[in-house]
Amino acid sequence: MLILKRIGIVVKADAKAGKKADELENWLLSKGMDVVRKETSPPRKFSIPGESSAPPDLSCIFVLGGDGTFLNAVCWIGEQDIPILGVKFGEVGFLAEITEESLFAVAESILNEDFTIKPRMRLLVTVFREGKEIARETVLNDMVINRGAFARLAHIKTYIDDSYLTTYSADGLIVATPTGSTAYSLAAGGPIIHPDVKGIIMTPICPFTLTIRPLIVPESVSIKIMLEEKSSDVMLTFDGQAGLEINEKDTIIVKKGLHPINMITMEDRPYFDVLKTKLRWSGGRV
């Protein structure tokens, strides 16, 4: 049984969201809860393990904002098992469970422990430079290798469980979870994958060879990635929240993370109904 005592609030830098966060904070305090509030932080140029982690004693986190704010909160959680609830204040909001209109009714249900938790797979991304670990991040959506505006095509040598797969000659490569299949990977031509499907998506960005297509591999594999030749102006980003410049001296290892993100759900909303609404299929509205 979850005993609610200390609750986190992560809010986007927006006047409307900030006002609602003030209301939520005051309401939680009136219920005897301790509140830890965090404004969204800007993307970090370099990945620093363990930097600015959420307090481990948080019972849950409310996120007031869009998907970017939600991913910022996930980064704050790190590898901890703190449950999280998204409240939509952005445009599309694939990761938001509720709208602001139902916030306080849902908050009351959470305080009464009337909710369920659905785990979502994350990826553990580790970067080694000449054998030494220089970065480690856990991502909910994706890790992305992307060339700069004036860089040539990236040549990305890729292995699955140490077996050579291919060298992508492309603008970049996205490695995504099923949750991240509706994010950057989708925009790059990748497939939509139900969150319960146990797989990892590899989507090249504007590949030079037209026969190179997105690939879904089992979640049990280890993906090893290296740049094939001397490279510059190539970035590796983690959920769009942190990143660093990489070169041919680096080896990137991507595996299923040991700690899923625990998303709070309030009702049994069919995934495909949500998908149709968010993507405006058949004239649906967000």
C-alpha positions as CSV (number, residue, x, y, z in Angstrom):
1,M,0.0,0.0,0.0
2,L,1.3,3.4,-1.0
3,I,1.4,5.8,2.0
4,L,1.3,9.4,0.6
5,K,3.3,11.8,2.6
6,R,5.6,13.7,0.3
7,I,4.6,14.6,-3.2
8,G,6.5,16.2,-6.1
9,I,5.3,18.7,-8.6
10,V,7.1,19.4,-11.8
11,V,5.8,22.3,-13.8
12,K,6.6,23.8,-17.2
13,A,7.7,27.4,-17.5
14,D,4.3,28.7,-18.4
15,A,2.0,31.2,-16.6
16,K,-1.1,29.0,-16.8
17,A,0.7,25.8,-15.7
18,G,2.4,27.8,-12.9
19,K,-0.9,29.1,-11.6
20,K,-2.4,25.6,-11.6
21,A,0.7,24.3,-9.8
22,D,0.2,27.0,-7.1
23,E,-3.4,25.8,-6.6
24,L,-2.3,22.1,-6.5
25,E,0.5,22.9,-4.0
26,N,-1.8,24.8,-1.7
27,W,-4.4,22.0,-1.9
28,L,-1.9,19.3,-1.1
29,L,-0.5,21.3,1.8
30,S,-4.1,21.7,3.1
31,K,-4.3,17.9,3.1
32,G,-1.2,17.5,5.2
33,M,1.1,16.6,2.4
34,D,4.7,17.8,2.2
35,V,5.4,19.2,-1.3
36,V,8.6,19.3,-3.4
37,R,8.2,21.6,-6.4
38,K,10.5,21.8,-9.4
39,E,10.5,24.0,-12.4
40,T,11.6,22.4,-15.7
41,S,15.3,22.7,-16.2
42,P,17.0,23.4,-19.6
43,P,18.7,20.6,-21.5
44,R,22.2,19.8,-20.2
45,K,25.1,19.9,-22.7
46,F,26.8,17.1,-20.8
47,S,25.5,14.1,-19.1
48,I,26.4,13.9,-15.4
49,P,25.3,10.7,-13.6
50,G,23.2,11.3,-10.5
51,E,23.0,15.1,-11.0
52,S,19.9,16.8,-9.4
53,S,17.9,13.6,-8.6
54,A,14.4,13.6,-7.2
55,P,14.3,13.0,-3.4
56,P,13.9,9.2,-3.0
57,D,11.1,9.5,-0.5
58,L,8.6,11.1,-2.9
59,S,5.4,9.1,-3.0
60,C,4.5,10.3,-6.5
61,I,5.0,13.2,-8.9
62,F,2.5,15.4,-10.7
63,V,3.7,16.8,-14.0
64,L,2.0,19.9,-15.3
65,G,3.0,20.5,-18.9
66,G,3.5,18.7,-22.2
67,D,5.6,15.7,-23.1
68,G,8.8,17.7,-22.8
69,T,8.0,18.6,-19.2
70,F,7.1,14.9,-18.6
71,L,10.5,13.8,-20.0
72,N,12.2,16.4,-17.8
73,A,10.5,14.9,-14.8
74,V,11.5,11.4,-15.9
75,C,15.1,12.6,-16.1
76,W,14.8,14.0,-12.6
77,I,13.5,10.6,-11.3
78,G,16.5,8.8,-12.8
79,E,16.5,5.1,-12.0
80,Q,14.1,5.5,-9.0
81,D,10.7,3.8,-8.9
82,I,8.7,6.9,-8.1
83,P,5.2,6.9,-9.7
84,I,4.4,9.7,-12.0
85,L,1.2,11.3,-13.4
86,G,1.1,13.6,-16.4
87,V,-1.4,16.5,-16.5
88,K,-1.8,17.9,-20.1
89,F,-0.8,21.5,-20.7
90,G,1.0,21.1,-24.0
91,E,-0.1,20.5,-27.5
92,V,-0.3,16.8,-28.1
93,G,0.5,15.2,-24.8
94,F,1.0,11.5,-25.5
95,L,2.4,11.0,-22.1
96,A,-0.3,12.9,-20.1
97,E,-2.9,10.8,-18.4
98,I,-5.4,13.6,-17.5
99,T,-6.4,17.1,-18.4
100,E,-6.2,20.1,-16.0
101,E,-10.0,20.1,-15.6
102,S,-9.9,16.7,-13.8
103,L,-6.7,17.4,-11.8
104,F,-8.2,17.8,-8.3
105,A,-10.7,15.0,-8.6
106,V,-7.8,12.7,-9.7
107,A,-5.5,14.1,-7.0
108,E,-8.2,13.2,-4.4
109,S,-8.4,9.6,-5.8
110,I,-4.6,9.3,-5.6
111,L,-4.6,10.5,-2.0
112,N,-7.3,7.8,-1.4
113,E,-5.0,5.3,-3.2
114,D,-7.6,4.7,-5.9
115,F,-5.4,4.3,-8.9
116,T,-3.2,1.8,-10.7
117,I,0.4,1.8,-12.0
118,K,1.5,0.7,-15.5
119,P,5.2,0.3,-16.0
120,R,6.8,1.6,-19.2
121,M,10.1,0.2,-20.4
122,R,13.1,2.5,-20.4
123,L,16.5,2.2,-22.1
124,L,19.8,2.3,-20.3
125,V,22.4,4.1,-22.5
126,T,26.1,4.0,-21.6
127,V,28.8,5.8,-23.5
128,F,32.5,4.7,-23.3
129,R,35.4,6.8,-24.6
130,E,38.5,4.7,-25.2
131,G,37.2,2.1,-22.7
132,K,36.3,4.6,-20.0
133,E,32.6,5.3,-19.1
134,I,31.8,9.0,-19.7
135,A,28.0,9.1,-19.6
136,R,25.1,7.0,-18.4
137,E,21.4,7.9,-18.9
138,T,18.1,6.1,-18.6
139,V,15.6,7.3,-21.2
140,L,11.8,6.7,-21.6
141,N,11.5,7.8,-25.3
142,D,14.7,7.6,-27.1
143,M,18.4,8.2,-27.6
144,V,19.3,10.0,-30.8
145,I,22.5,10.3,-32.8
146,N,22.3,13.4,-35.0
147,R,24.7,15.2,-37.2
148,G,25.1,19.0,-37.1
149,A,23.8,21.3,-39.7
150,F,27.1,21.5,-41.6
151,A,28.4,18.0,-41.0
152,R,28.6,15.3,-43.6
153,L,26.5,12.1,-43.4
154,A,27.2,10.1,-40.3
155,H,28.5,6.6,-40.8
156,I,27.1,4.6,-37.8
157,K,28.4,1.1,-37.3
158,T,25.8,-1.0,-35.5
159,Y,26.0,-4.4,-33.7
160,I,23.3,-6.5,-32.2
161,D,24.6,-8.7,-29.3
162,D,28.2,-8.2,-30.8
163,S,27.0,-9.4,-34.2
164,Y,27.5,-6.8,-37.0
165,L,24.2,-5.5,-38.3
166,T,25.0,-2.7,-40.7
167,T,26.6,0.7,-41.1
168,Y,24.0,3.4,-41.4
169,S,25.0,6.2,-43.7
170,A,22.4,8.8,-42.7
171,D,21.7,12.0,-40.9
172,G,21.4,10.1,-37.7
173,L,19.9,7.1,-35.8
174,I,17.1,6.9,-33.3
175,V,16.9,4.0,-30.8
176,A,13.5,4.2,-29.2
177,T,11.2,2.4,-26.8
178,P,7.6,1.5,-27.7
179,T,6.6,4.6,-25.7
180,G,9.0,6.6,-27.8
181,S,7.6,5.2,-31.0
182,T,5.1,8.1,-31.3
183,A,7.8,10.7,-30.8
184,Y,10.8,11.5,-33.0
185,S,11.0,8.0,-34.4
186,L,7.5,8.4,-35.9
187,A,8.4,11.7,-37.5
188,A,11.4,9.9,-39.1
189,G,9.2,7.2,-40.6
190,G,9.3,4.6,-37.8
191,P,6.4,2.4,-36.8
192,I,3.9,2.9,-34.0
193,I,4.4,0.2,-31.3
194,H,2.0,-0.5,-28.5
195,P,3.6,0.2,-25.1
196,D,3.1,-3.5,-24.1
197,V,5.1,-4.8,-27.1
198,K,8.5,-6.0,-25.9
199,G,10.8,-4.5,-28.4
200,I,13.3,-1.7,-29.3
201,I,13.0,0.4,-32.4
202,M,16.0,1.4,-34.5
203,T,15.0,4.2,-37.0
204,P,17.6,5.8,-39.3
205,I,17.2,9.5,-40.0
206,C,17.2,10.2,-43.8
207,P,19.3,7.2,-44.7
208,F,21.4,7.5,-47.9
209,T,20.4,4.0,-49.0
210,L,16.7,3.6,-49.6
211,T,16.7,-0.1,-48.7
212,I,17.6,0.8,-45.1
213,R,14.4,0.7,-43.1
214,P,13.4,1.0,-39.4
215,L,14.0,-2.2,-37.5
216,I,12.3,-3.7,-34.4
217,V,14.6,-5.9,-32.3
218,P,13.8,-7.9,-29.1
219,E,14.1,-6.0,-25.8
220,S,16.6,-8.6,-24.6
221,V,19.4,-7.6,-27.0
222,S,22.4,-5.3,-26.4
223,I,22.9,-2.7,-29.2
224,K,26.5,-1.5,-29.7
225,I,27.0,1.7,-31.8
226,M,30.1,3.4,-33.1
227,L,31.0,6.0,-35.6
228,E,32.9,4.4,-38.4
229,E,35.4,7.1,-39.4
230,K,36.8,10.3,-38.1
231,S,33.7,12.4,-37.3
232,S,32.9,15.8,-35.9
233,D,29.8,17.8,-35.1
234,V,27.8,14.6,-34.1
235,M,25.6,14.8,-31.0
236,L,24.1,12.1,-28.9
237,T,21.0,13.2,-27.0
238,F,18.9,11.5,-24.3
239,D,15.1,12.1,-24.4
240,G,16.0,15.6,-25.6
241,Q,17.0,16.4,-22.0
242,A,20.8,15.9,-22.0
243,G,23.4,15.3,-24.6
244,L,27.1,15.3,-25.5
245,E,29.2,15.4,-28.6
246,I,30.6,12.1,-29.8
247,N,33.3,10.9,-32.1
248,E,34.9,7.8,-33.5
249,K,36.6,7.1,-30.2
250,D,33.2,6.4,-28.5
251,T,31.2,3.2,-28.1
252,I,27.5,3.5,-27.2
253,I,25.8,0.5,-25.5
254,V,22.0,0.5,-25.4
255,K,20.0,-2.1,-23.3
256,K,16.7,-2.4,-21.7
257,G,16.8,-0.5,-18.4
258,L,16.4,-2.3,-15.1
259,H,14.0,0.3,-13.8
260,P,10.8,1.1,-15.8
261,I,8.9,4.3,-15.3
262,N,5.8,3.8,-13.2
263,M,3.0,5.7,-14.8
264,I,-0.2,6.4,-12.7
265,T,-3.4,5.5,-14.6
266,M,-6.9,6.4,-13.5
267,E,-9.1,4.6,-15.9
268,D,-8.9,1.9,-18.6
269,R,-8.6,4.1,-21.7
270,P,-8.1,1.9,-24.8
271,Y,-4.6,2.8,-26.2
272,F,-5.9,2.9,-29.7
273,D,-8.6,5.4,-28.8
274,V,-6.0,7.7,-27.4
275,L,-3.8,7.1,-30.4
276,K,-6.6,8.0,-32.9
277,T,-7.4,11.1,-30.9
278,K,-3.8,12.3,-30.6
279,L,-3.0,11.7,-34.2
280,R,-6.3,13.1,-35.4
281,W,-7.2,10.0,-37.3
282,S,-10.8,10.0,-38.8
283,G,-11.0,13.7,-37.9
284,G,-10.5,13.3,-34.1
285,R,-9.4,16.3,-32.1
286,V,-6.7,16.4,-29.4
